[in-house]
Amino acid sequence: MSADASDLSLVRRVQRGDKGAFDALVLKYQHKLVKLVMRYVRNPAEAEDIAQEAFIKAYRALPQFRGDSAFYTWLYRIAINTAKNAVVSRDRNPVEYDLDRSNTDESYDMQGRMKDSETPEGLVLTDEIRSTVNAAIEALPEDLRTAIVLRELEGLSYEEIAAAMACPVGTVRSRIFRAREAIDGRLREIFEGGLGRAEELG
Amino acid sequence: MNEELDSQLSAMFDNELPDAECELLARRLSRDPDLKARWGRYAVIGAVIRAERGVTLDGTMAGRVSAALSSEPALTGAGGAQASDRGLRSRWWQPVAGAGLAAGVAVASILWVRSQALPGGQNVMAPAMIASTATLAAPAAQSALQNASLAAPDSFVVPPVQQRPMMVVPATELADYVVAHSAFSWPVSRGNLLSALMVSEPGTSSTPVRSDQPVPGVQGNAIQNPK
């Protein structure tokens, strides 16, 4: 099992012409990429635009991706370069953004969130998702919560989690899966209520 | 949706699924909207746990990227083909290197064996090996080998070439043959034939045999086997 076998298998499918596999990569990394870009631009809406542009650039450059590095590492570099270029471009045309910078962080953040594609409904749903997931995590049994948090927050591998929790790797896999299932059961109700399915993928 | 599939999806999301299973699941994931939606929710769960503030979680970005790429042509697989070409190019030397390595090991082994066989060196052939070699030879060679190994245990033993049995011609028959044919030959060639017959016998020197010297193994008209 290689370090990012699943990403690589999706990448290979995209390289063979399967656009649906690229949707899976976007779904998996969209939040990480926006968070990364927000180190360069503080406006969340702008960060989303840059992340979206980075994904499109990555898709176009995928024929050149050799798999020498992990897919996310490669995507990370594209996103950083796109963000840097966006900052340079913005500095050449500072009028709009100077006005933004005069605002306080909170109002700036809210203004950014309300730009372009964001809607008040989307913001409400995002907050609802957060509270639902957090509540579901709190309700998890201790061993499931520890496993999922070690994986998602600390980024530990299954083997490392198994060592930390003194249990077999298979148990770790099962615990993480059951934790996700429990949280997803609560989350699905929100998404099936109209979120996420409005724009059908692929 | 079965639990095993969901468990695989969870492991694949964490890059912890075996490669062979990844291929099959990736295919299904790219085609199954329900599986893809679940995959997307797994990503949302991770984003909430990491408290990625400022990141919207409604999953619309994937839809926007997909819409933007809908006008793009699907990739033709050139990347994969190029990657495999490059792989082939980078692997051409591997069999050559393997053969070179094997040849190097063989040469090193021969040199090492020869260095061990030098005078004063250690015997590299185990007694058991000598014995097994000896059993393959003819009984005469076997006894010679055993004698050699006993007499000179520190030397490299080469099995002696088995000598072909010499064709023994009775001396009187040969003499009669020569005399009978001498009636049809020139006197000079007749003398040469007889002397050449005697010179070619093993144990004689290559120098011309003078008529006044005794010829080894020849008594009168008889030619005896020197052995």
Contacts between the chains, C-beta under 8 A, distances in Angstrom:
chain1	res1	chain2	res2	distance
A	1	B	16	7.2
A	1	B	17	7.2
A	1	B	18	5.0
A	1	B	19	6.0
A	2	B	19	6.3
A	3	B	15	6.6
A	4	B	15	4.9
A	5	B	15	6.4
A	5	B	17	6.8
A	5	B	18	7.4
A	5	B	19	4.6
A	5	B	22	4.8
A	6	B	12	4.2
A	6	B	13	7.2
A	6	B	15	5.2
A	6	B	17	5.7
A	6	B	22	4.8
A	6	B	25	7.7
A	6	B	26	6.9
A	7	B	15	6.6
A	8	B	22	7.7
A	9	B	19	7.4
A	9	B	22	4.1
A	9	B	23	5.2
A	9	B	25	7.8
A	9	B	26	4.0
A	10	B	26	5.0
A	10	B	29	7.4
A	10	B	30	7.3
A	12	B	26	7.9
A	12	B	80	6.1
A	13	B	26	5.6
A	13	B	27	6.8
A	13	B	30	5.7
A	14	B	75	6.2
A	15	B	75	5.4
A	15	B	77	5.8
A	15	B	78	7.8
A	15	B	79	4.2
A	15	B	80	4.6
A	16	B	75	7.2
A	16	B	77	4.5
A	16	B	80	6.1
A	17	B	74	3.9
A	17	B	75	5.4
A	17	B	76	6.4
A	17	B	77	6.1
A	18	B	30	5.1
A	18	B	74	7.6
A	19	B	66	7.5
A	19	B	69	6.3
A	19	B	74	5.9
A	20	B	29	7.9
A	20	B	30	3.6
A	20	B	31	5.9
A	20	B	36	7.5
A	21	B	26	6.2
A	21	B	29	7.2
A	21	B	30	4.0
A	22	B	65	7.9
A	22	B	66	8.0
A	22	B	69	7.0
A	23	B	30	7.4
A	23	B	36	6.3
A	23	B	62	5.9
A	23	B	65	7.8
A	23	B	66	5.5
A	24	B	26	7.6
A	24	B	29	5.2
A	24	B	30	6.3
A	24	B	36	6.1
A	24	B	39	5.8
A	26	B	61	7.0
A	26	B	62	4.5
A	26	B	65	5.0
A	26	B	66	7.3
A	27	B	36	6.8
A	27	B	39	5.7
A	27	B	40	4.0
A	27	B	43	5.5
A	27	B	59	7.0
A	27	B	62	4.9
A	28	B	13	6.9
A	28	B	39	6.9
A	28	B	43	5.2
A	29	B	43	7.7
A	30	B	43	7.1
A	30	B	59	7.8
A	30	B	61	4.7
A	30	B	62	6.0
A	30	B	65	8.0
A	31	B	43	6.2
A	31	B	44	7.4
A	31	B	46	7.3
A	31	B	47	3.8
A	31	B	52	5.5
A	31	B	55	4.9
A	31	B	57	7.2
A	32	B	47	7.7
A	32	B	52	7.7
A	34	B	52	7.6
A	34	B	54	7.6
A	34	B	55	4.8
A	34	B	56	7.8
A	34	B	61	7.5
A	35	B	47	8.0
A	35	B	50	7.9
A	35	B	52	4.7
A	35	B	54	7.5
A	35	B	55	5.7
A	38	B	54	5.7
A	38	B	55	7.8
A	44	B	54	4.5
A	44	B	55	7.1
A	44	B	56	7.0
A	47	B	54	7.4
A	48	B	56	7.0
A	48	B	61	6.0
A	51	B	61	6.8
A	52	B	61	5.9
A	52	B	64	5.8
A	52	B	65	5.6
A	52	B	68	7.1
A	55	B	61	8.0
A	55	B	65	4.7
A	56	B	65	6.5
A	56	B	68	5.6
A	56	B	69	6.5
A	59	B	65	8.0
A	59	B	69	5.7
A	59	B	72	6.8
A	59	B	75	8.0
A	60	B	72	7.3
A	62	B	75	6.1
A	62	B	79	6.0
A	63	B	75	5.8
A	63	B	76	7.9
A	63	B	78	4.9
A	63	B	79	3.4
A	63	B	82	7.2
A	64	B	79	6.4
A	65	B	79	6.3
A	66	B	79	7.9
A	66	B	83	5.5
A	66	B	86	7.2
A	67	B	83	6.8
A	109	B	54	6.7
A	113	B	54	7.8
A	113	B	56	7.5
A	117	B	60	6.5
A	117	B	64	7.0
A	118	B	56	6.7
A	122	B	56	6.2
A	122	B	58	4.7
A	122	B	60	6.9
A	123	B	56	7.4
A	125	B	57	7.6
A	125	B	58	5.3
A	126	B	56	5.1
A	126	B	57	4.7
A	126	B	58	5.9
A	129	B	44	6.3
A	129	B	48	6.8
A	129	B	57	4.7
A	129	B	58	7.7
A	130	B	48	5.4
A	130	B	57	7.1
A	133	B	44	7.2
A	133	B	45	5.7
A	133	B	48	4.0
A	133	B	49	7.5
A	134	B	48	6.5
A	137	B	48	8.0
A	137	B	49	6.9
A	148	B	45	7.7
A	148	B	49	6.9
A	149	B	49	6.2
A	151	B	14	6.3
A	152	B	45	7.1
A	152	B	46	4.4
A	152	B	49	4.2
A	152	B	50	6.2
A	153	B	49	5.4
A	153	B	50	5.9
A	157	B	16	7.1
A	158	B	11	7.9
A	158	B	14	6.9
A	158	B	16	4.9
A	173	B	7	6.9
A	173	B	10	7.4
A	173	B	11	5.5
A	173	B	16	6.6
A	174	B	7	7.1
A	176	B	10	6.1
A	176	B	11	8.0
A	176	B	14	6.9
A	177	B	6	6.7
A	177	B	7	4.6
A	177	B	10	4.1
A	177	B	11	7.3
A	180	B	10	5.3
A	180	B	42	5.8
A	180	B	45	6.2
A	181	B	6	6.6
A	181	B	10	8.0
A	183	B	45	5.2
A	184	B	38	6.6
A	184	B	41	5.2
A	184	B	42	7.2
A	184	B	45	7.0
A	187	B	41	5.2
A	187	B	44	6.7
A	187	B	45	7.0
A	188	B	41	6.9
A	191	B	37	6.9
A	191	B	41	6.4
A	191	B	59	7.8
A	195	B	58	5.6
A	195	B	59	7.1
A	196	B	37	6.4
A	196	B	40	6.5
A	196	B	41	7.7
A	196	B	58	6.6
A	196	B	59	4.3
A	197	B	37	6.9
A	198	B	60	8.0
A	198	B	63	7.8
A	199	B	60	6.2
A	199	B	62	8.0
A	199	B	63	3.1
A	199	B	64	7.7
A	199	B	66	7.7
A	199	B	67	7.5
A	200	B	33	7.0
A	200	B	63	7.6
A	201	B	33	6.9
A	201	B	36	6.1
A	201	B	62	5.8
A	201	B	63	6.1
A	201	B	66	5.2
A	202	B	30	7.3
A	202	B	33	7.5
A	202	B	36	7.2
A	202	B	66	6.1
